[in-house]
Amino acid sequence: SCTSQGMSARFRGHVPQAVPGFFEPHDVSPMEFVMLFEHLREHRDATDKEIREQLSSYSWRRKNKQEMKRSFSGNLTSLLNSLGHNPNTPVGLGLFKQLLAVLTAILRIDREHMLMFFAWSKTGHFQLTDSIIEKVLEKVFMKVPKSKEPLLSMSVSENDFYRVCFSMDVLDTNGRHGIPRGQIALIFQDILRNMSQKLSDREALKKPFRRKDKSPKKGSKGSSGTTLTPSSPAAIPVCLRHELRGTNEIGLLLEMLWSALPGRPFPTVLDMVMNFLERAAQQAAAPRAASPPAP
């Protein structure tokens, strides 16, 4: 599920990752994921070094792949069942952490992005990370912060949104292959008016998957036990009439844009963002084109 949503080499190419390169990155297929899971479940005492050395051996992957391919009919659920593993079996926290660490090393994708993909597969809503939004602000929205000013503090106005839609070629007067120009303002104003409710709805989707703490831990910030970040609505107030600011708000804007596109030209929000980054890179390398008409 996560691989099909964009957790691959394409994502690594556009969003810088801080994972150290012990060996070349390798995109994990569903079958290889099952191989990895079963190996870690049977060898819980394996050290991180042993796992890295074994997974870096392509001969080990080929050998296990051939053995398990006999029971693989193209469906991940059938493969899990053939191995005697129930797909709905809960995974303990220790095994999950170990699996997450190994996947991070193999895919060369940071843990925060891995958790982002996992949360997306559960809630159905894609919440972009600070690193992705910084890339979007810099390359797509062409934002240049002042000296010592964080890039995430830059705001996005309705005019910024219109310019991006024009440059990314998602506008269409007839509304058949893109969004009518007049609808851009409606999308932006709708987000501004209903921002609090939309963010609350997102949080409600995550609630069933969160650990239920009876009381906040000692030294925690706020009643939820989380520390406010620059992307938190409470940390950066949203100007309800003019602009959006921060990871959550700009991420929601991109998701609403993706939802409004007719015919779903991009399979997922992330695919749209990756296409925008690729198009922005092409435009930066090409001669300067004409400015967009006034909305």
C-alpha positions as CSV (number, residue, x, y, z in Angstrom):
1,S,0.0,0.0,0.0
2,C,2.7,2.5,1.0
3,T,4.9,1.5,-2.0
4,S,2.0,2.1,-4.4
5,Q,1.4,5.5,-2.8
6,G,5.0,6.7,-3.7
7,M,7.4,5.4,-1.1
8,S,10.1,4.8,-3.7
9,A,13.2,6.1,-5.3
10,R,11.2,8.9,-6.9
11,F,10.4,10.3,-3.4
12,R,14.0,10.0,-2.3
13,G,15.1,12.0,-5.4
14,H,12.9,15.0,-4.6
15,V,12.9,15.1,-0.8
16,P,16.3,15.1,0.9
17,Q,16.8,12.2,3.4
18,A,19.1,12.1,6.4
19,V,19.5,8.3,6.6
20,P,23.2,7.3,6.4
21,G,24.1,5.3,3.3
22,F,25.4,1.9,4.7
23,F,24.5,0.4,1.3
24,E,22.6,1.2,-1.9
25,P,18.9,1.9,-1.4
26,H,16.5,-0.8,-2.4
27,D,12.8,-0.4,-3.1
28,V,10.9,-3.1,-1.2
29,S,8.2,-5.0,-3.0
30,P,5.2,-6.5,-1.0
31,M,6.7,-9.9,-1.3
32,E,10.1,-8.7,0.0
33,F,8.3,-7.0,2.9
34,V,6.7,-10.3,3.9
35,M,10.2,-11.9,3.7
36,L,11.6,-9.2,5.9
37,F,8.8,-9.4,8.4
38,E,8.9,-13.2,8.8
39,H,12.7,-13.1,9.2
40,L,12.5,-10.5,12.0
41,R,9.7,-12.3,13.7
42,E,11.7,-15.5,13.8
43,H,15.1,-13.9,14.7
44,R,14.1,-11.3,17.3
45,D,17.6,-11.5,18.9
46,A,19.3,-10.4,15.7
47,T,21.4,-7.3,16.1
48,D,21.1,-4.3,13.9
49,K,24.5,-4.9,12.4
50,E,23.6,-8.6,11.5
51,I,20.3,-7.5,9.9
52,R,22.0,-4.8,7.8
53,E,24.7,-7.2,6.6
54,Q,22.2,-9.9,5.7
55,L,19.8,-7.6,3.9
56,S,22.6,-6.1,1.9
57,S,23.3,-9.5,0.5
58,Y,21.5,-9.7,-2.8
59,S,22.1,-13.4,-2.9
60,W,20.1,-13.8,0.3
61,R,17.2,-11.8,-1.2
62,R,17.2,-13.9,-4.4
63,K,17.3,-17.2,-2.5
64,N,14.4,-16.3,-0.2
65,K,12.5,-14.7,-3.1
66,Q,12.6,-17.9,-5.1
67,E,11.5,-20.0,-2.1
68,M,8.6,-17.8,-1.3
69,K,7.5,-17.1,-4.9
70,R,6.1,-20.6,-5.1
71,S,3.2,-19.6,-2.8
72,F,2.8,-16.1,-4.1
73,S,-0.1,-15.6,-6.5
74,G,0.2,-11.8,-6.9
75,N,-1.9,-11.0,-3.8
76,L,-0.2,-10.0,-0.5
77,T,-3.1,-11.4,1.6
78,S,-2.8,-14.8,-0.1
79,L,1.0,-14.8,0.5
80,L,0.5,-14.0,4.2
81,N,-2.1,-16.7,4.5
82,S,0.1,-19.3,2.8
83,L,2.8,-18.5,5.3
84,G,0.4,-19.1,8.2
85,H,0.3,-15.5,9.1
86,N,-3.0,-13.6,9.7
87,P,-2.8,-10.2,8.0
88,N,-4.9,-8.8,10.9
89,T,-2.5,-10.0,13.6
90,P,-1.4,-7.1,15.8
91,V,2.3,-6.3,15.7
92,G,4.0,-5.6,19.0
93,L,5.7,-2.2,19.6
94,G,9.2,-3.9,19.8
95,L,8.8,-5.7,16.5
96,F,7.3,-2.6,14.8
97,K,10.3,-0.5,15.9
98,Q,12.7,-3.1,14.7
99,L,10.9,-3.4,11.3
100,L,10.8,0.4,11.0
101,A,14.5,0.7,11.6
102,V,15.3,-1.9,9.0
103,L,12.9,-0.5,6.4
104,T,14.4,3.0,7.0
105,A,17.9,1.6,6.3
106,I,16.9,-0.4,3.2
107,L,14.7,2.3,1.5
108,R,16.9,5.2,2.7
109,I,13.8,7.1,3.7
110,D,13.7,9.0,7.0
111,R,11.6,7.6,9.9
112,E,9.3,10.7,9.9
113,H,8.4,10.0,6.2
114,M,7.9,6.3,6.9
115,L,5.5,7.1,9.6
116,M,3.8,9.6,7.3
117,F,3.1,6.8,4.8
118,F,1.9,4.4,7.5
119,A,-0.5,7.0,8.9
120,W,-1.7,7.8,5.4
121,S,-2.5,4.1,4.7
122,K,-4.7,4.1,7.9
123,T,-6.5,7.4,7.8
124,G,-6.7,8.0,4.1
125,H,-5.5,11.6,4.5
126,F,-2.0,12.6,3.5
127,Q,-0.4,14.9,5.9
128,L,2.9,16.3,4.4
129,T,6.0,16.6,6.6
130,D,7.9,19.8,7.2
131,S,10.7,18.6,4.8
132,I,8.2,18.2,1.9
133,I,6.5,21.5,2.5
134,E,9.8,23.3,2.6
135,K,10.6,21.8,-0.9
136,V,7.2,22.8,-2.2
137,L,7.5,26.4,-0.9
138,E,11.0,26.7,-2.3
139,K,10.6,25.0,-5.7
140,V,6.9,25.3,-6.5
141,F,5.7,28.5,-4.8
142,M,9.2,30.1,-5.3
143,K,9.4,31.5,-1.8
144,V,12.6,33.1,-0.7
145,P,12.9,33.8,3.1
146,K,14.7,36.7,4.5
147,S,17.9,36.2,6.4
148,K,17.5,33.8,9.4
149,E,13.8,33.5,8.6
150,P,12.5,29.9,8.6
151,L,11.1,28.8,5.2
152,L,8.1,27.3,6.9
153,S,7.1,30.7,8.3
154,M,6.5,32.0,4.7
155,S,2.8,32.5,3.9
156,V,0.8,31.4,0.8
157,S,-1.7,33.9,-0.5
158,E,-4.6,33.4,-3.0
159,N,-2.4,35.0,-5.7
160,D,0.4,32.5,-4.9
161,F,-2.1,29.7,-5.2
162,Y,-3.3,30.9,-8.6
163,R,0.2,31.3,-10.0
164,V,1.1,27.8,-9.0
165,C,-2.1,26.4,-10.6
166,F,-1.2,28.3,-13.8
167,S,2.4,27.2,-13.9
168,M,1.6,23.6,-13.1
169,D,-1.0,23.6,-15.9
170,V,-4.0,22.4,-13.9
171,L,-6.3,25.2,-15.1
172,D,-8.9,24.7,-17.8
173,T,-11.6,27.2,-18.8
174,N,-14.1,24.4,-19.6
175,G,-13.3,22.4,-16.5
176,R,-12.8,19.2,-18.4
177,H,-9.1,18.7,-18.0
178,G,-8.5,21.1,-15.1
179,I,-10.0,23.6,-12.7
180,P,-11.8,26.7,-14.0
181,R,-10.0,29.8,-13.1
182,G,-12.9,31.2,-11.1
183,Q,-12.9,28.1,-8.9
184,I,-9.4,28.7,-7.6
185,A,-10.6,31.6,-5.4
186,L,-13.5,29.5,-4.1
187,I,-11.2,26.6,-3.1
188,F,-8.9,29.0,-1.2
189,Q,-11.6,30.9,0.5
190,D,-13.4,27.7,1.5
191,I,-10.2,26.5,3.2
192,L,-9.8,29.8,5.0
193,R,-13.4,29.7,6.3
194,N,-13.4,26.1,7.4
195,M,-9.7,25.6,8.4
196,S,-10.4,24.8,12.0
197,Q,-13.1,22.2,11.2
198,K,-11.0,20.5,8.5
199,L,-8.0,20.2,10.8
200,S,-10.2,18.8,13.5
201,D,-11.7,16.3,11.1
202,R,-8.1,15.1,10.3
203,E,-7.2,14.8,14.0
204,A,-10.4,12.8,14.6
205,L,-9.3,10.2,11.9
206,K,-6.0,9.7,13.8
207,K,-7.6,9.3,17.2
208,P,-8.6,5.6,16.9
209,F,-5.0,4.7,16.2
210,R,-3.4,6.6,19.0
211,R,-2.4,5.2,22.4
212,K,-4.8,6.2,25.1
213,D,-2.9,7.9,27.9
214,K,-4.9,8.4,31.1
215,S,-2.8,11.3,32.2
216,P,-0.2,13.5,30.5
217,K,3.4,12.5,31.2
218,K,5.5,14.6,33.5
219,G,7.2,17.5,31.7
220,S,5.0,17.3,28.7
221,K,3.8,20.4,26.9
222,G,0.1,20.9,27.0
223,S,-2.7,18.4,27.8
224,S,-2.0,16.2,24.8
225,G,1.6,15.6,25.7
226,T,2.9,17.0,22.5
227,T,5.2,20.0,21.9
228,L,4.0,22.7,19.6
229,T,5.9,23.0,16.3
230,P,6.0,25.8,13.7
231,S,3.4,23.8,11.7
232,S,0.9,23.5,14.6
233,P,-2.2,25.7,14.2
234,A,-1.9,26.8,17.8
235,A,1.7,27.9,17.2
236,I,1.1,29.8,14.0
237,P,-2.3,31.6,13.8
238,V,-3.9,31.4,10.4
239,C,-5.0,34.7,8.8
240,L,-8.6,33.9,8.0
241,R,-8.9,36.5,5.2
242,H,-5.6,36.5,3.3
243,E,-3.1,33.7,3.7
244,L,-2.2,30.2,4.8
245,R,0.9,29.3,6.7
246,G,2.6,26.2,8.1
247,T,2.8,22.5,7.2
248,N,-0.7,21.5,8.1
249,E,-2.5,24.4,6.3
250,I,-0.4,24.3,3.1
251,G,-0.7,20.5,3.1
252,L,-4.5,20.8,3.3
253,L,-4.5,23.3,0.5
254,L,-2.6,20.8,-1.7
255,E,-5.0,18.0,-0.8
256,M,-8.0,20.2,-1.6
257,L,-6.5,21.1,-5.0
258,W,-5.9,17.4,-5.7
259,S,-9.6,16.6,-4.8
260,A,-10.9,19.3,-7.1
261,L,-9.0,18.2,-10.2
262,P,-11.5,16.5,-12.6
263,G,-10.7,13.0,-13.8
264,R,-8.0,12.4,-11.1
265,P,-5.0,13.0,-13.3
266,F,-2.8,12.2,-10.4
267,P,-3.4,8.9,-8.5
268,T,-2.5,10.4,-5.1
269,V,-1.7,13.8,-3.5
270,L,1.9,12.8,-3.2
271,D,2.1,11.9,-6.9
272,M,0.7,15.4,-7.7
273,V,3.3,17.0,-5.4
274,M,6.1,15.0,-7.0
275,N,4.9,16.0,-10.5
276,F,4.8,19.7,-9.4
277,L,8.4,19.4,-8.2
278,E,9.5,17.8,-11.4
279,R,7.7,20.4,-13.5
280,A,9.2,23.2,-11.4
281,A,12.7,21.8,-12.0
282,Q,12.1,21.7,-15.8
283,Q,10.8,25.2,-15.8
284,A,13.8,26.4,-13.8
285,A,16.1,24.9,-16.4
286,A,14.1,26.3,-19.4
287,P,14.0,29.9,-20.6
288,R,11.7,32.2,-18.7
289,A,8.1,31.9,-20.0
290,A,5.4,34.6,-20.1
291,S,3.7,35.6,-16.8
292,P,0.3,34.2,-16.0
293,P,-2.8,36.4,-16.8
294,A,-4.5,38.1,-13.9
295,P,-7.1,35.8,-12.2
